[in-house]
Amino acid sequence: MIVLGVLLAASGLWSLAMPGSVTSEGVHMVLGVLMFISPWVMGYSSMQGASWTSWVIGVLAVIAGAAALPAANTAHHGLAGQH
């Protein structure tokens, strides 16, 4: 959970540093999905506090990535026209 949290924060910084990067938004969504399924995969689903934290953060990461994807696509296409 901690490693995925650090990776989510790093992908968020990546998104801020490169607003036109569609890849960073995709990475953000993939990490959100991994965070969501991690209680079952890593075997800590019996720990309710940690599980709920993973589920909520995972869902929010996917929503944030999906919400930012159209803006990133627009910025990416705008940058591609400048070459």
Secondary structure, 3 states (H helix, E strand, C coil): CHHHHHHHHHHHHHHHHCCCCHHHHHHHHHHHHHHHHHHHHCCCCCCHHHHHHHHHHHHHHHHHHHHHHHHHHHHHHHHHCCC
